[in-house]
Amino acid sequence: MIRALFLIMIPLLTGTASLPLPVASTYASLDPAASADFLVEHFGAETIDSNYTTSSPSSRCGDTMEAWVKLPTSNYEFHFITTPKLANPDFSFQDFVDYVQPTFGNLSEVSASTYTQFMDFHVGMITDDMTPFYSSLKDNDVPFFMVGQYPAFFDLFVEIPGTATILEITSQRLDIEDAPISEWDICQMDTSTTIETDPQPLSAMSKGSSEGTEWPTINWRKTTFAAPKPALAELFSIKYLGANHIQQGHPGVWVRRCAKISWVEFPYPDDAVLPAGINYQFHFVDGYKYPPHDPDMTIATFADKVHEQRDFSNNNFDEFAHNRVTMWVGELTSYLEGLEGNEFGVEWILRTDGNGLFYAILDSSLLTGNVIELVSDKKPETSEQIKTWEEEFCKE
């Protein structure tokens, strides 16, 4: 049976030939259960079944482990998985975590200088009220920091355990007195200034329930990529995914030469039902002047390491392809036909859950740093072999 979430996505884009609509973020994780439990405990997520396999939820396919959750009300999903059999001995996900985590430093330090190059791999969510999430993290001594992004907005950044990946939550409301929030100085010219926020709800708040606790809704807003080629990633998204250019919100970065940033937005039609009343965005960022300074591995060299082991041309999945944003489309055929012979050299592989869902995983890593996945309930017209996820992860 096709999962209820993806069926919910279909009517959201009536009147369009199916611009991609975000439904999930997937991450490789050293401990999928701990990653999922973190979102359950501190953000009100609920555990759900996986589409990947039909084995038991706790231990699937030998050493493959996974855990899926969805956020309350918005139903946005997070998928965590570890597949040791897919690890490349020259550069594994464990190697990535061992390098990146120490660069994060003290996440409790309230300063824009806490922000590092690889923190640009993150999904950005939005909520009307940050208070319960802030309180849960604070009460349990989970390190995080907050920076002011716009005149009345602020962002909370926290690491998802086991992933070496950041979760960003944006809000205008925090009912905590004297909460330290650093001014968002993206070039880190002055990291000493703090700001005050003006609590102004974004829209009517709805409540979800997770294990007896009520939580504010968290809706999708954007995915940020630590992108080795932000401008080309923008062009790829515009030409092949239907996005539009928008002005990036950090003026001065080009003048100060501290980062390269490109933003795009998906222009959904007026009759689309959007969870927070806003369009989805991709933010492509190469923060080449962010910490760590003189790094052993940059955004670009990371992408090269991943690409060296990638073998999509032979229909082979790999460990780093777990890190991706999943977007619903009405059909895959037109996207794949459009990508044939594309000038960016983006290749793809096709997978199915065996129960009516089909996935196209696009290797845009040399542009965006991570892959992008499109999913549909319509089988694409192609002669390519479509493996099942269970075949992929349960093979001996």
C-alpha positions as CSV (number, residue, x, y, z in Angstrom):
1,M,0.0,0.0,0.0
2,I,1.3,3.5,-0.8
3,R,2.0,5.4,2.3
4,A,-0.7,8.0,3.3
5,L,1.8,10.9,3.3
6,F,2.6,10.7,-0.4
7,L,-1.1,10.4,-1.2
8,I,-1.6,13.6,0.7
9,M,0.9,15.3,-1.5
10,I,-0.9,14.8,-4.8
11,P,-3.8,17.3,-4.4
12,L,-1.4,20.0,-3.1
13,L,-0.3,20.8,-6.6
14,T,-3.6,20.9,-8.6
15,G,-3.3,23.0,-11.6
16,T,0.3,22.3,-12.3
17,A,2.3,19.8,-14.3
18,S,3.9,18.9,-11.0
19,L,6.6,21.1,-9.7
20,P,8.6,19.2,-7.1
21,L,7.1,19.4,-3.6
22,P,9.2,18.5,-0.5
23,V,8.1,15.5,1.5
24,A,11.1,14.2,3.4
25,S,14.8,14.5,4.2
26,T,16.9,11.4,4.4
27,Y,20.2,11.1,6.2
28,A,22.9,8.5,6.6
29,S,23.3,8.0,10.4
30,L,25.7,6.1,12.6
31,D,22.7,5.4,14.9
32,P,19.3,5.8,13.2
33,A,17.4,5.0,16.4
34,A,19.1,7.8,18.3
35,S,18.6,10.2,15.4
36,A,14.9,9.5,15.3
37,D,14.5,9.5,19.1
38,F,16.0,13.0,19.1
39,L,13.3,14.4,16.9
40,V,10.6,12.5,18.9
41,E,11.8,13.8,22.2
42,H,12.6,17.4,21.3
43,F,10.4,18.2,18.3
44,G,7.3,16.1,18.8
45,A,7.9,13.8,15.9
46,E,6.1,10.4,15.6
47,T,7.7,7.1,14.5
48,I,6.4,5.7,11.3
49,D,7.0,2.6,9.1
50,S,9.6,2.6,6.3
51,N,8.9,2.2,2.6
52,Y,12.3,0.5,2.1
53,T,11.7,-3.0,3.3
54,T,9.1,-5.4,4.7
55,S,11.4,-6.7,7.4
56,S,11.0,-5.9,11.1
57,P,11.3,-2.2,12.0
58,S,14.2,-2.6,14.4
59,S,16.6,-4.7,12.4
60,R,16.2,-4.9,8.7
61,C,18.4,-6.7,6.2
62,G,21.2,-7.8,8.5
63,D,23.4,-4.9,9.3
64,T,21.1,-2.3,7.6
65,M,19.4,-0.2,10.3
66,E,16.8,2.5,9.7
67,A,14.3,4.7,11.6
68,W,11.6,7.0,10.1
69,V,9.6,9.8,11.8
70,K,7.2,12.5,10.8
71,L,6.6,15.9,12.3
72,P,3.2,16.7,13.8
73,T,0.5,18.2,11.6
74,S,2.8,19.1,8.7
75,N,3.7,15.4,8.2
76,Y,7.1,16.2,6.9
77,E,9.3,13.1,7.3
78,F,12.9,12.4,8.3
79,H,14.5,9.1,7.4
80,F,17.7,7.8,9.0
81,I,19.6,4.8,7.7
82,T,22.9,3.0,8.0
83,T,24.2,0.6,5.5
84,P,27.7,-0.6,6.4
85,K,27.9,-2.9,3.4
86,L,27.9,0.2,1.2
87,A,30.8,1.9,2.9
88,N,33.8,2.7,0.8
89,P,37.1,2.0,2.5
90,D,38.7,5.0,0.9
91,F,36.1,7.4,2.3
92,S,33.2,6.2,4.3
93,F,30.3,8.0,6.1
94,Q,32.1,7.3,9.3
95,D,35.2,9.1,7.9
96,F,32.9,12.1,7.1
97,V,31.5,12.2,10.6
98,D,34.9,11.9,12.2
99,Y,36.1,14.9,10.3
100,V,33.0,17.2,10.4
101,Q,31.8,16.8,14.0
102,P,35.0,18.2,15.5
103,T,34.7,21.3,13.3
104,F,31.4,22.1,14.8
105,G,33.1,22.9,18.1
106,N,30.9,24.2,20.9
107,L,27.3,24.5,19.6
108,S,26.3,26.2,22.9
109,E,28.4,29.2,22.0
110,V,26.0,32.0,21.1
111,S,28.0,33.6,18.2
112,A,27.7,33.6,14.4
113,S,31.3,32.4,14.4
114,T,30.0,29.0,15.6
115,Y,28.7,28.5,12.1
116,T,31.0,26.4,9.9
117,Q,31.3,25.3,6.3
118,F,29.6,21.9,6.6
119,M,26.7,23.3,8.6
120,D,25.3,24.4,5.3
121,F,24.0,20.9,4.9
122,H,20.7,21.3,6.6
123,V,17.0,21.4,6.2
124,G,15.2,24.6,7.3
125,M,11.8,24.3,9.0
126,I,9.5,27.1,10.3
127,T,7.3,27.3,13.4
128,D,5.0,29.9,14.9
129,D,6.4,29.3,18.4
130,M,10.0,28.2,19.2
131,T,9.3,28.1,23.0
132,P,8.6,24.4,23.6
133,F,11.5,23.3,21.3
134,Y,13.9,25.7,22.9
135,S,12.8,24.6,26.4
136,S,13.1,20.9,25.6
137,L,16.7,21.3,24.3
138,K,17.7,23.6,27.2
139,D,16.2,21.4,29.9
140,N,18.1,18.3,28.6
141,D,21.4,20.1,28.1
142,V,21.4,19.7,24.3
143,P,23.9,22.1,22.8
144,F,22.5,24.6,20.2
145,F,22.8,28.2,19.2
146,M,20.5,30.9,17.8
147,V,21.2,33.8,15.4
148,G,19.0,36.6,14.2
149,Q,18.3,36.3,10.4
150,Y,16.0,39.2,9.6
151,P,14.6,42.1,11.6
152,A,12.2,39.9,13.6
153,F,13.2,36.4,12.6
154,F,15.7,34.1,14.3
155,D,17.1,30.6,13.6
156,L,17.9,27.8,16.0
157,F,20.7,25.4,14.9
158,V,21.1,22.0,16.5
159,E,22.9,18.8,15.4
160,I,20.9,15.7,14.7
161,P,22.8,12.9,16.6
162,G,24.6,10.4,14.4
163,T,24.4,12.4,11.2
164,A,27.0,15.3,11.5
165,T,24.1,17.3,10.0
166,I,22.3,20.4,11.3
167,L,18.6,21.0,11.8
168,E,17.5,24.6,11.4
169,I,14.2,26.0,12.9
170,T,13.1,29.5,12.1
171,S,10.5,31.5,14.1
172,Q,9.5,34.9,15.3
173,R,8.3,33.9,18.8
174,L,10.2,32.7,21.8
175,D,8.6,33.2,25.2
176,I,11.9,33.0,27.1
177,E,13.3,36.1,28.8
178,D,17.0,37.0,28.1
179,A,17.5,34.1,25.6
180,P,20.9,34.8,23.9
181,I,20.6,35.3,20.2
182,S,23.6,36.4,18.1
183,E,23.2,38.9,15.3
184,W,23.4,36.9,12.0
185,D,26.7,38.2,10.6
186,I,27.3,35.7,7.9
187,C,30.8,37.0,7.1
188,Q,31.7,36.9,10.9
189,M,33.0,40.4,10.9
190,D,31.5,41.2,14.3
191,T,30.3,38.3,16.5
192,S,29.7,40.2,19.7
193,T,26.2,41.7,19.0
194,T,23.0,40.2,20.3
195,I,19.5,41.1,19.3
196,E,16.0,41.1,20.7
197,T,13.1,39.5,18.9
198,D,9.6,40.8,18.5
199,P,7.2,37.9,19.0
200,Q,4.8,38.0,16.0
201,P,3.0,34.8,15.1
202,L,3.4,34.0,11.4
203,S,-0.1,32.4,11.0
204,A,-2.8,30.7,13.0
205,M,-1.0,28.0,15.0
206,S,-2.3,24.4,14.9
207,K,-1.3,21.7,17.3
208,G,-0.1,18.2,16.8
209,S,0.1,15.4,19.3
210,S,3.1,13.1,20.0
211,E,2.9,10.7,22.9
212,G,0.5,12.9,24.8
213,T,2.4,16.1,24.3
214,E,1.2,19.0,22.2
215,W,3.7,20.7,20.0
216,P,3.4,23.7,17.6
217,T,3.4,22.8,13.9
218,I,6.8,22.7,12.2
219,N,6.5,23.2,8.4
220,W,9.0,22.9,5.6
221,R,10.7,26.1,4.4
222,K,13.9,25.2,2.5
223,T,16.9,22.9,2.1
224,T,20.4,24.4,2.3
225,F,23.2,22.6,0.5
226,A,27.0,23.0,1.2
227,A,27.4,23.4,-2.5
228,P,30.8,23.5,-4.3
229,K,29.2,25.3,-7.3
230,P,26.3,27.4,-6.1
231,A,25.7,29.4,-9.3
232,L,25.7,26.2,-11.4
233,A,23.4,24.5,-8.9
234,E,21.0,27.4,-9.2
235,L,21.0,27.1,-13.0
236,F,20.5,23.3,-12.8
237,S,17.5,23.8,-10.5
238,I,16.0,26.4,-12.8
239,K,16.4,24.5,-16.0
240,Y,15.6,21.0,-14.9
241,L,13.5,21.2,-11.8
242,G,11.4,24.3,-12.6
243,A,12.7,26.6,-9.9
244,N,13.0,30.4,-10.1
245,H,15.9,32.7,-9.1
246,I,15.3,34.7,-6.0
247,Q,17.6,37.2,-4.3
248,Q,19.7,35.6,-1.6
249,G,19.2,37.3,1.8
250,H,22.7,37.9,3.0
251,P,23.9,41.2,1.4
252,G,27.6,41.9,1.4
253,V,29.0,38.3,1.1
254,W,30.2,38.9,-2.5
255,V,31.8,42.3,-1.5
256,R,33.5,40.8,1.5
257,R,34.4,37.6,-0.4
258,C,33.5,35.3,2.4
259,A,30.9,33.0,0.7
260,K,29.2,32.2,-2.6
261,I,25.4,32.0,-2.3
262,S,22.6,31.3,-4.7
263,W,18.9,30.8,-3.9
264,V,16.0,29.5,-5.9
265,E,12.3,29.1,-5.1
266,F,9.7,26.8,-6.5
267,P,6.8,28.9,-7.9
268,Y,3.8,26.8,-6.9
269,P,0.4,27.9,-8.4
270,D,-2.0,30.0,-6.4
271,D,-4.4,27.0,-5.8
272,A,-1.6,24.9,-4.3
273,V,-2.2,24.1,-0.6
274,L,1.2,25.0,1.0
275,P,1.7,24.1,4.7
276,A,3.0,27.5,5.9
277,G,1.7,29.5,2.9
278,I,5.1,29.9,1.5
279,N,7.0,28.4,-1.5
280,Y,9.9,26.0,-1.0
281,Q,13.5,27.2,-1.5
282,F,16.9,25.7,-2.2
283,H,19.9,27.6,-0.8
284,F,23.3,26.8,-2.3
285,V,26.2,28.0,-0.2
286,D,30.0,27.7,-0.4
287,G,31.1,29.3,2.8
288,Y,34.8,29.1,1.8
289,K,35.8,31.6,4.5
290,Y,33.9,30.0,7.3
291,P,35.6,27.9,9.9
292,P,37.5,25.7,9.9
293,H,40.1,28.0,8.4
294,D,42.6,26.3,6.1
295,P,40.6,23.0,6.3
296,D,41.9,19.6,5.4
297,M,38.6,19.0,3.6
298,T,36.6,21.7,1.9
299,I,33.1,21.6,0.4
300,A,34.6,21.1,-3.0
301,T,37.0,18.3,-2.0
302,F,34.2,16.5,-0.1
303,A,32.1,16.5,-3.3
304,D,35.1,15.1,-5.2
305,K,35.6,12.3,-2.7
306,V,31.9,11.4,-3.0
307,H,31.9,11.6,-6.7
308,E,35.0,9.4,-7.0
309,Q,33.2,6.4,-5.5
310,R,29.8,7.1,-7.1
311,D,28.8,4.6,-9.8
312,F,25.3,5.6,-11.0
313,S,26.2,4.9,-14.6
314,N,26.3,1.2,-13.6
315,N,23.1,1.5,-11.5
316,N,24.9,1.2,-8.2
317,F,23.7,3.0,-5.0
318,D,26.2,4.2,-2.5
319,E,26.4,5.3,1.2
320,F,26.5,9.0,0.6
321,A,23.4,8.9,-1.7
322,H,21.4,8.5,1.6
323,N,21.9,12.2,2.2
324,R,19.1,13.8,0.1
325,V,15.9,15.8,0.0
326,T,12.9,13.9,-1.4
327,M,10.4,15.8,-3.5
328,W,7.0,14.6,-4.8
329,V,6.3,15.0,-8.5
330,G,3.2,13.9,-10.5
331,E,5.3,11.9,-12.9
332,L,9.0,11.2,-13.5
333,T,9.1,10.7,-17.3
334,S,9.3,14.4,-18.3
335,Y,12.1,15.1,-15.8
336,L,14.2,12.2,-16.9
337,E,13.6,13.0,-20.6
338,G,14.7,16.6,-20.0
339,L,17.8,15.5,-18.2
340,E,19.0,13.3,-21.1
341,G,22.4,14.6,-22.2
342,N,22.3,17.5,-19.7
343,E,25.3,19.8,-19.8
344,F,26.0,19.4,-16.1
345,G,26.8,15.7,-16.4
346,V,24.1,14.8,-13.8
347,E,23.3,11.1,-13.8
348,W,20.5,9.2,-12.0
349,I,19.4,5.8,-10.8
350,L,15.8,4.5,-10.4
351,R,14.4,2.6,-7.4
352,T,10.9,1.5,-6.3
353,D,9.4,0.4,-3.0
354,G,7.6,-2.4,-4.8
355,N,4.3,-1.0,-3.7
356,G,3.6,1.7,-6.3
357,L,6.2,4.4,-5.6
358,F,9.1,5.2,-7.9
359,Y,12.2,7.2,-7.0
360,A,14.7,9.0,-9.3
361,I,18.0,9.8,-7.4
362,L,19.8,12.6,-9.2
363,D,23.6,12.8,-8.8
364,S,24.0,16.6,-8.6
365,S,26.7,16.3,-6.0
366,L,29.4,18.1,-7.9
367,L,27.1,21.1,-8.1
368,T,25.0,20.8,-4.9
369,G,27.1,18.6,-2.6
370,N,24.3,16.1,-2.0
371,V,21.9,14.3,-4.3
372,I,18.2,15.2,-5.0
373,E,15.5,12.6,-5.1
374,L,12.2,12.8,-7.0
375,V,9.4,10.4,-6.1
376,S,6.1,9.6,-7.9
377,D,3.3,7.0,-7.9
378,K,3.6,6.8,-11.7
379,K,6.2,4.4,-13.2
380,P,8.5,6.3,-15.5
381,E,8.7,5.3,-19.2
382,T,12.2,4.0,-19.4
383,S,14.2,1.0,-20.3
384,E,16.5,1.4,-17.3
385,Q,16.5,-1.3,-14.6
386,I,14.4,-0.2,-11.6
387,K,15.7,-2.0,-8.5
388,T,13.7,-2.3,-5.3
389,W,14.9,-0.7,-2.1
390,E,14.8,-4.1,-0.4
391,E,16.9,-5.6,-3.2
392,E,19.3,-2.7,-2.7
393,F,19.7,-2.9,1.1
394,C,19.1,-6.6,1.7
395,K,21.5,-8.1,-0.7
396,E,24.1,-10.4,0.7
